[in-house]
């Protein structure tokens, strides 16, 4: 799932499906997403460092995965539910301010 502004940029509606080969990691999911939608390059991760942008968060199965290592396998139950299509990997635009 993508936040509304990234859906608009990628010209998609609803959830976006991508095929991930190999280990199910944040990097693999985001690499597949950016490969399918090159317009998203640099919007979720910095193009130079590959680090998550400050106001972007990642969630799945009610778990905040934002601070997990990008190459660490997603937690077992999360990976199983995402692979089965039962749970989305959510890219969320964080809110700031008061």
N, CA, C and O atoms as a GROMACS GRO file, in nm:
protein
  392
    1UNK      N    1   0.085  -0.117   0.000
    1UNK     CA    2   0.000   0.000   0.000
    1UNK      C    3   0.089   0.123   0.000
    1UNK      O    4   0.193   0.127   0.067
    2UNK      N    5   0.049   0.223  -0.075
    2UNK     CA    6   0.123   0.348  -0.086
    2UNK      C    7   0.038   0.464  -0.035
    2UNK      O    8  -0.085   0.459  -0.042
    3UNK      N    9   0.104   0.570   0.017
    3UNK     CA   10   0.028   0.689   0.053
    3UNK      C   11  -0.028   0.755  -0.073
    3UNK      O   12   0.023   0.735  -0.183
    4UNK      N   13  -0.133   0.834  -0.054
    4UNK     CA   14  -0.205   0.894  -0.168
    4UNK      C   15  -0.114   0.970  -0.262
    4UNK      O   16  -0.129   0.958  -0.384
    5UNK      N   17  -0.021   1.050  -0.210
    5UNK     CA   18   0.063   1.131  -0.299
    5UNK      C   19   0.154   1.044  -0.386
    5UNK      O   20   0.185   1.082  -0.499
    6UNK      N   21   0.198   0.928  -0.336
    6UNK     CA   22   0.281   0.840  -0.418
    6UNK      C   23   0.197   0.762  -0.518
    6UNK      O   24   0.244   0.731  -0.627
    7UNK      N   25   0.072   0.730  -0.482
    7UNK     CA   26  -0.019   0.668  -0.579
    7UNK      C   27  -0.044   0.762  -0.696
    7UNK      O   28  -0.044   0.721  -0.811
    8UNK      N   29  -0.063   0.890  -0.664
    8UNK     CA   30  -0.086   0.989  -0.768
    8UNK      C   31   0.036   0.998  -0.859
    8UNK      O   32   0.023   1.001  -0.981
    9UNK      N   33   0.154   1.003  -0.799
    9UNK     CA   34   0.278   1.012  -0.876
    9UNK      C   35   0.295   0.890  -0.967
    9UNK      O   36   0.334   0.904  -1.083
   10UNK      N   37   0.266   0.771  -0.914
   10UNK     CA   38   0.282   0.648  -0.991
   10UNK      C   39   0.162   0.620  -1.082
   10UNK      O   40   0.166   0.527  -1.164
   11UNK      N   41   0.057   0.700  -1.069
   11UNK     CA   42  -0.065   0.685  -1.148
   11UNK      C   43  -0.129   0.548  -1.128
   11UNK      O   44  -0.161   0.477  -1.224
   12UNK      N   45  -0.146   0.512  -1.000
   12UNK     CA   46  -0.211   0.386  -0.965
   12UNK      C   47  -0.325   0.414  -0.868
   12UNK      O   48  -0.331   0.520  -0.806
   13UNK      N   49  -0.414   0.317  -0.856
   13UNK     CA   50  -0.526   0.326  -0.762
   13UNK      C   51  -0.527   0.199  -0.678
   13UNK      O   52  -0.495   0.091  -0.728
   14UNK      N   53  -0.564   0.210  -0.553
   14UNK     CA   54  -0.570   0.093  -0.466
   14UNK      C   55  -0.433   0.040  -0.430
   14UNK      O   56  -0.334   0.113  -0.433
   15UNK      N   57  -0.428  -0.088  -0.397
   15UNK     CA   58  -0.302  -0.151  -0.361
   15UNK      C   59  -0.222  -0.183  -0.487
   15UNK      O   60  -0.277  -0.208  -0.593
   16UNK      N   61  -0.090  -0.181  -0.471
   16UNK     CA   62   0.002  -0.211  -0.580
   16UNK      C   63   0.063  -0.348  -0.553
   16UNK      O   64   0.111  -0.374  -0.443
   17UNK      N   65   0.062  -0.434  -0.651
   17UNK     CA   66   0.123  -0.566  -0.636
   17UNK      C   67   0.256  -0.572  -0.708
   17UNK      O   68   0.268  -0.524  -0.821
   18UNK      N   69   0.355  -0.633  -0.644
   18UNK     CA   70   0.486  -0.654  -0.706
   18UNK      C   71   0.531  -0.797  -0.677
   18UNK      O   72   0.489  -0.857  -0.578
   19UNK      N   73   0.616  -0.850  -0.764
   19UNK     CA   74   0.674  -0.982  -0.745
   19UNK      C   75   0.813  -0.966  -0.685
   19UNK      O   76   0.897  -0.894  -0.739
   20UNK      N   77   0.837  -1.032  -0.574
   20UNK     CA   78   0.967  -1.027  -0.508
   20UNK      C   79   1.032  -1.163  -0.522
   20UNK      O   80   0.974  -1.265  -0.488
   21UNK      N   81   1.155  -1.163  -0.574
   21UNK     CA   82   1.229  -1.288  -0.586
   21UNK      C   83   1.335  -1.291  -0.477
   21UNK      O   84   1.388  -1.188  -0.436
   22UNK      N   85   1.366  -1.411  -0.431
   22UNK     CA   86   1.466  -1.425  -0.325
   22UNK      C   87   1.407  -1.399  -0.188
   22UNK      O   88   1.287  -1.416  -0.167
   23UNK      N   89   1.493  -1.358  -0.096
   23UNK     CA   90   1.450  -1.332   0.042
   23UNK      C   91   1.353  -1.215   0.047
   23UNK      O   92   1.369  -1.117  -0.025
   24UNK      N   93   1.254  -1.226   0.133
   24UNK     CA   94   1.156  -1.119   0.150
   24UNK      C   95   1.210  -1.021   0.254
   24UNK      O   96   1.200  -1.044   0.375
   25UNK      N   97   1.267  -0.911   0.205
   25UNK     CA   98   1.324  -0.806   0.289
   25UNK      C   99   1.263  -0.673   0.248
   25UNK      O  100   1.199  -0.663   0.143
   26UNK      N  101   1.283  -0.570   0.330
   26UNK     CA  102   1.237  -0.437   0.291
   26UNK      C  103   1.302  -0.396   0.160
   26UNK      O  104   1.235  -0.347   0.069
   27UNK      N  105   1.432  -0.418   0.150
   27UNK     CA  106   1.503  -0.378   0.028
   27UNK      C  107   1.446  -0.448  -0.095
   27UNK      O  108   1.427  -0.385  -0.199
   28UNK      N  109   1.418  -0.578  -0.083
   28UNK     CA  110   1.364  -0.654  -0.197
   28UNK      C  111   1.227  -0.600  -0.238
   28UNK      O  112   1.198  -0.586  -0.356
   29UNK      N  113   1.141  -0.571  -0.138
   29UNK     CA  114   1.009  -0.518  -0.168
   29UNK      C  115   1.020  -0.381  -0.237
   29UNK      O  116   0.956  -0.356  -0.338
   30UNK      N  117   1.104  -0.294  -0.180
   30UNK     CA  118   1.118  -0.159  -0.237
   30UNK      C  119   1.189  -0.161  -0.372
   30UNK      O  120   1.155  -0.081  -0.460
   31UNK      N  121   1.287  -0.250  -0.389
   31UNK     CA  122   1.351  -0.264  -0.520
   31UNK      C  123   1.249  -0.305  -0.626
   31UNK      O  124   1.248  -0.251  -0.737
   32UNK      N  125   1.162  -0.402  -0.591
   32UNK     CA  126   1.060  -0.447  -0.686
   32UNK      C  127   0.961  -0.335  -0.716
   32UNK      O  128   0.920  -0.318  -0.831
   33UNK      N  129   0.923  -0.259  -0.614
   33UNK     CA  130   0.830  -0.147  -0.633
   33UNK      C  131   0.891  -0.042  -0.725
   33UNK      O  132   0.826   0.004  -0.819
   34UNK      N  133   1.016  -0.003  -0.698
   34UNK     CA  134   1.081   0.100  -0.780
   34UNK      C  135   1.112   0.050  -0.921
   34UNK      O  136   1.117   0.129  -1.015
   35UNK      N  137   1.132  -0.080  -0.936
   35UNK     CA  138   1.154  -0.136  -1.069
   35UNK      C  139   1.025  -0.130  -1.151
   35UNK      O  140   1.027  -0.099  -1.270
   36UNK      N  141   0.912  -0.160  -1.086
   36UNK     CA  142   0.783  -0.156  -1.154
   36UNK      C  143   0.735  -0.013  -1.178
   36UNK      O  144   0.666   0.014  -1.277
   37UNK      N  145   0.773   0.079  -1.088
   37UNK     CA  146   0.730   0.219  -1.096
   37UNK      C  147   0.852   0.310  -1.080
   37UNK      O  148   0.871   0.366  -0.972
   38UNK      N  149   0.934   0.324  -1.184
   38UNK     CA  150   1.057   0.403  -1.174
   38UNK      C  151   1.036   0.547  -1.130
   38UNK      O  152   1.128   0.610  -1.077
   39UNK      N  153   0.916   0.601  -1.150
   39UNK     CA  154   0.888   0.737  -1.108
   39UNK      C  155   0.900   0.751  -0.955
   39UNK      O  156   0.915   0.862  -0.904
   40UNK      N  157   0.893   0.640  -0.882
   40UNK     CA  158   0.904   0.643  -0.736
   40UNK      C  159   1.048   0.644  -0.685
   40UNK      O  160   1.071   0.659  -0.566
   41UNK      N  161   1.144   0.626  -0.777
   41UNK     CA  162   1.285   0.629  -0.735
   41UNK      C  163   1.316   0.759  -0.662
   41UNK      O  164   1.292   0.868  -0.714
   42UNK      N  165   1.371   0.746  -0.542
   42UNK     CA  166   1.409   0.863  -0.464
   42UNK      C  167   1.298   0.921  -0.378
   42UNK      O  168   1.323   1.014  -0.301
   43UNK      N  169   1.176   0.869  -0.389
   43UNK     CA  170   1.066   0.923  -0.310
   43UNK      C  171   1.052   0.854  -0.175
   43UNK      O  172   1.010   0.916  -0.077
   44UNK      N  173   1.085   0.726  -0.169
   44UNK     CA  174   1.072   0.647  -0.047
   44UNK      C  175   1.208   0.634   0.020
   44UNK      O  176   1.218   0.639   0.143
   45UNK      N  177   1.311   0.618  -0.060
   45UNK     CA  178   1.449   0.604  -0.011
   45UNK      C  179   1.536   0.705  -0.084
   45UNK      O  180   1.511   0.741  -0.199
   46UNK      N  181   1.638   0.750  -0.015
   46UNK     CA  182   1.737   0.839  -0.077
   46UNK      C  183   1.808   0.762  -0.187
   46UNK      O  184   1.851   0.649  -0.166
   47UNK      N  185   1.820   0.821  -0.305
   47UNK     CA  186   1.882   0.753  -0.419
   47UNK      C  187   2.028   0.721  -0.396
   47UNK      O  188   2.077   0.618  -0.443
   48UNK      N  189   2.098   0.808  -0.325
   48UNK     CA  190   2.240   0.787  -0.302
   48UNK      C  191   2.271   0.685  -0.194
   48UNK      O  192   2.354   0.597  -0.213
   49UNK      N  193   2.204   0.697  -0.081
   49UNK     CA  194   2.235   0.611   0.034
   49UNK      C  195   2.142   0.491   0.047
   49UNK      O  196   2.177   0.393   0.111
   50UNK      N  197   2.025   0.498  -0.012
   50UNK     CA  198   1.927   0.391   0.001
   50UNK      C  199   1.852   0.393   0.133
   50UNK      O  200   1.773   0.304   0.161
   51UNK      N  201   1.877   0.494   0.216
   51UNK     CA  202   1.811   0.503   0.347
   51UNK      C  203   1.668   0.555   0.332
   51UNK      O  204   1.638   0.636   0.244
   52UNK      N  205   1.583   0.506   0.421
   52UNK     CA  206   1.443   0.548   0.424
   52UNK      C  207   1.434   0.698   0.447
   52UNK      O  208   1.507   0.753   0.530
   53UNK      N  209   1.347   0.765   0.374
   53UNK     CA  210   1.324   0.908   0.394
   53UNK      C  211   1.264   0.931   0.532
   53UNK      O  212   1.193   0.845   0.585
   54UNK      N  213   1.292   1.047   0.590
   54UNK     CA  214   1.255   1.077   0.728
   54UNK      C  215   1.106   1.063   0.758
   54UNK      O  216   1.070   1.015   0.865
   55UNK      N  217   1.020   1.103   0.668
   55UNK     CA  218   0.877   1.102   0.696
   55UNK      C  219   0.805   0.986   0.628
   55UNK      O  220   0.686   0.996   0.596
   56UNK      N  221   0.877   0.878   0.605
   56UNK     CA  222   0.819   0.757   0.550
   56UNK      C  223   0.835   0.646   0.653
   56UNK      O  224   0.941   0.632   0.714
   57UNK      N  225   0.729   0.568   0.673
   57UNK     CA  226   0.731   0.457   0.768
   57UNK      C  227   0.683   0.331   0.696
   57UNK      O  228   0.609   0.340   0.598
   58UNK      N  229   0.726   0.214   0.746
   58UNK     CA  230   0.686   0.085   0.690
   58UNK      C  231   0.614   0.004   0.797
   58UNK      O  232   0.661  -0.007   0.911
   59UNK      N  233   0.499  -0.053   0.761
   59UNK     CA  234   0.421  -0.135   0.853
   59UNK      C  235   0.370  -0.260   0.783
   59UNK      O  236   0.345  -0.261   0.662
   60UNK      N  237   0.354  -0.366   0.862
   60UNK     CA  238   0.286  -0.488   0.817
   60UNK      C  239   0.247  -0.565   0.942
   60UNK      O  240   0.322  -0.568   1.039
   61UNK      N  241   0.131  -0.627   0.940
   61UNK     CA  242   0.081  -0.706   1.053
   61UNK      C  243   0.084  -0.627   1.183
   61UNK      O  244   0.120  -0.680   1.288
   62UNK      N  245   0.047  -0.501   1.175
   62UNK     CA  246   0.043  -0.412   1.291
   62UNK      C  247   0.180  -0.393   1.356
   62UNK      O  248   0.188  -0.357   1.474
   63UNK      N  249   0.288  -0.417   1.281
   63UNK     CA  250   0.424  -0.397   1.332
   63UNK      C  251   0.490  -0.284   1.255
   63UNK      O  252   0.479  -0.275   1.133
   64UNK      N  253   0.560  -0.197   1.329
   64UNK     CA  254   0.638  -0.091   1.268
   64UNK      C  255   0.772  -0.151   1.228
   64UNK      O  256   0.852  -0.189   1.314
   65UNK      N  257   0.797  -0.159   1.099
   65UNK     CA  258   0.920  -0.218   1.047
   65UNK      C  259   1.019  -0.112   1.002
   65UNK      O  260   1.122  -0.143   0.942
   66UNK      N  261   0.988   0.014   1.030
   66UNK     CA  262   1.064   0.127   0.977
   66UNK      C  263   1.211   0.126   1.017
   66UNK      O  264   1.296   0.165   0.937
   67UNK      N  265   1.243   0.081   1.136
   67UNK     CA  266   1.381   0.086   1.184
   67UNK      C  267   1.454  -0.046   1.170
   67UNK      O  268   1.569  -0.059   1.213
   68UNK      N  269   1.388  -0.146   1.110
   68UNK     CA  270   1.456  -0.273   1.084
   68UNK      C  271   1.561  -0.252   0.975
   68UNK      O  272   1.549  -0.162   0.892
   69UNK      N  273   1.663  -0.334   0.977
   69UNK     CA  274   1.767  -0.328   0.873
   69UNK      C  275   1.706  -0.362   0.737
   69UNK      O  276   1.628  -0.457   0.728
   70UNK      N  277   1.739  -0.287   0.633
   70UNK     CA  278   1.678  -0.311   0.501
   70UNK      C  279   1.702  -0.451   0.445
   70UNK      O  280   1.619  -0.502   0.370
   71UNK      N  281   1.814  -0.513   0.480
   71UNK     CA  282   1.845  -0.646   0.426
   71UNK      C  283   1.811  -0.760   0.520
   71UNK      O  284   1.834  -0.876   0.488
   72UNK      N  285   1.756  -0.727   0.637
   72UNK     CA  286   1.714  -0.832   0.730
   72UNK      C  287   1.585  -0.894   0.677
   72UNK      O  288   1.497  -0.823   0.630
   73UNK      N  289   1.573  -1.027   0.686
   73UNK     CA  290   1.447  -1.088   0.644
   73UNK      C  291   1.331  -1.031   0.725
   73UNK      O  292   1.345  -1.008   0.845
   74UNK      N  293   1.218  -1.011   0.661
   74UNK     CA  294   1.100  -0.966   0.734
   74UNK      C  295   1.064  -1.073   0.838
   74UNK      O  296   1.084  -1.192   0.813
   75UNK      N  297   1.011  -1.032   0.954
   75UNK     CA  298   0.975  -1.131   1.056
   75UNK      C  299   0.889  -1.242   0.998
   75UNK      O  300   0.808  -1.218   0.908
   76UNK      N  301   0.905  -1.364   1.050
   76UNK     CA  302   0.841  -1.484   0.995
   76UNK      C  303   0.694  -1.470   0.964
   76UNK      O  304   0.652  -1.498   0.852
   77UNK      N  305   0.612  -1.428   1.063
   77UNK     CA  306   0.468  -1.420   1.038
   77UNK      C  307   0.436  -1.311   0.937
   77UNK      O  308   0.341  -1.323   0.860
   78UNK      N  309   0.515  -1.204   0.938
   78UNK     CA  310   0.494  -1.094   0.843
   78UNK      C  311   0.525  -1.143   0.702
   78UNK      O  312   0.446  -1.122   0.610
   79UNK      N  313   0.640  -1.206   0.685
   79UNK     CA  314   0.681  -1.256   0.554
   79UNK      C  315   0.580  -1.357   0.500
   79UNK      O  316   0.545  -1.353   0.382
   80UNK      N  317   0.534  -1.446   0.586
   80UNK     CA  318   0.439  -1.549   0.542
   80UNK      C  319   0.307  -1.487   0.497
   80UNK      O  320   0.251  -1.528   0.395
   81UNK      N  321   0.258  -1.389   0.571
   81UNK     CA  322   0.129  -1.326   0.536
   81UNK      C  323   0.141  -1.239   0.412
   81UNK      O  324   0.049  -1.233   0.330
   82UNK      N  325   0.255  -1.170   0.396
   82UNK     CA  326   0.276  -1.088   0.276
   82UNK      C  327   0.289  -1.179   0.154
   82UNK      O  328   0.226  -1.154   0.051
   83UNK      N  329   0.370  -1.284   0.166
   83UNK     CA  330   0.390  -1.377   0.054
   83UNK      C  331   0.259  -1.442   0.011
   83UNK      O  332   0.238  -1.468  -0.107
   84UNK      N  333   0.171  -1.469   0.107
   84UNK     CA  334   0.043  -1.531   0.076
   84UNK      C  335  -0.059  -1.431   0.023
   84UNK      O  336  -0.167  -1.470  -0.023
   85UNK      N  337  -0.026  -1.303   0.029
   85UNK     CA  338  -0.118  -1.200  -0.017
   85UNK      C  339  -0.225  -1.167   0.086
   85UNK      O  340  -0.325  -1.102   0.054
   86UNK      N  341  -0.204  -1.211   0.210
   86UNK     CA  342  -0.302  -1.186   0.317
   86UNK      C  343  -0.279  -1.053   0.388
   86UNK      O  344  -0.368  -1.005   0.459
   87UNK      N  345  -0.164  -0.995   0.370
   87UNK     CA  346  -0.129  -0.872   0.444
   87UNK      C  347  -0.046  -0.782   0.352
   87UNK      O  348   0.047  -0.829   0.287
   88UNK      N  349  -0.079  -0.653   0.346
   88UNK     CA  350   0.003  -0.563   0.264
   88UNK      C  351   0.127  -0.516   0.339
   88UNK      O  352   0.129  -0.510   0.462
   89UNK      N  353   0.230  -0.483   0.265
   89UNK     CA  354   0.346  -0.411   0.317
   89UNK      C  355   0.309  -0.264   0.294
   89UNK      O  356   0.296  -0.220   0.180
   90UNK      N  357   0.293  -0.190   0.402
   90UNK     CA  358   0.243  -0.054   0.390
   90UNK      C  359   0.356   0.048   0.395
   90UNK      O  360   0.438   0.045   0.487
   91UNK      N  361   0.359   0.137   0.298
   91UNK     CA  362   0.447   0.252   0.298
   91UNK      C  363   0.358   0.369   0.340
   91UNK      O  364   0.263   0.404   0.270
   92UNK      N  365   0.390   0.430   0.453
   92UNK     CA  366   0.304   0.532   0.512
   92UNK      C  367   0.378   0.664   0.521
   92UNK      O  368   0.492   0.668   0.567
   93UNK      N  369   0.314   0.771   0.478
   93UNK     CA  370   0.369   0.905   0.497
   93UNK      C  371   0.338   0.950   0.638
   93UNK      O  372   0.222   0.969   0.673
   94UNK      N  373   0.442   0.969   0.720
   94UNK     CA  374   0.424   1.008   0.859
   94UNK      C  375   0.377   1.154   0.869
   94UNK      O  376   0.408   1.236   0.783
   95UNK      N  377   0.303   1.184   0.972
   95UNK     CA  378   0.254   1.318   0.997
   95UNK      C  379   0.348   1.387   1.097
   95UNK      O  380   0.401   1.322   1.188
   96UNK      N  381   0.368   1.513   1.080
   96UNK     CA  382   0.450   1.590   1.173
   96UNK      C  383   0.380   1.722   1.203
   96UNK      O  384   0.297   1.770   1.125
   97UNK      N  385   0.416   1.780   1.314
   97UNK     CA  386   0.358   1.910   1.346
   97UNK      C  387   0.270   1.903   1.469
   97UNK      O  388   0.261   1.799   1.535
   98UNK      N  389   0.206   2.013   1.500
   98UNK     CA  390   0.128   2.013   1.622
   98UNK      C  391  -0.004   2.070   1.608
   98UNK      O  392  -0.080   2.075   1.705
   0.00000   0.00000   0.00000
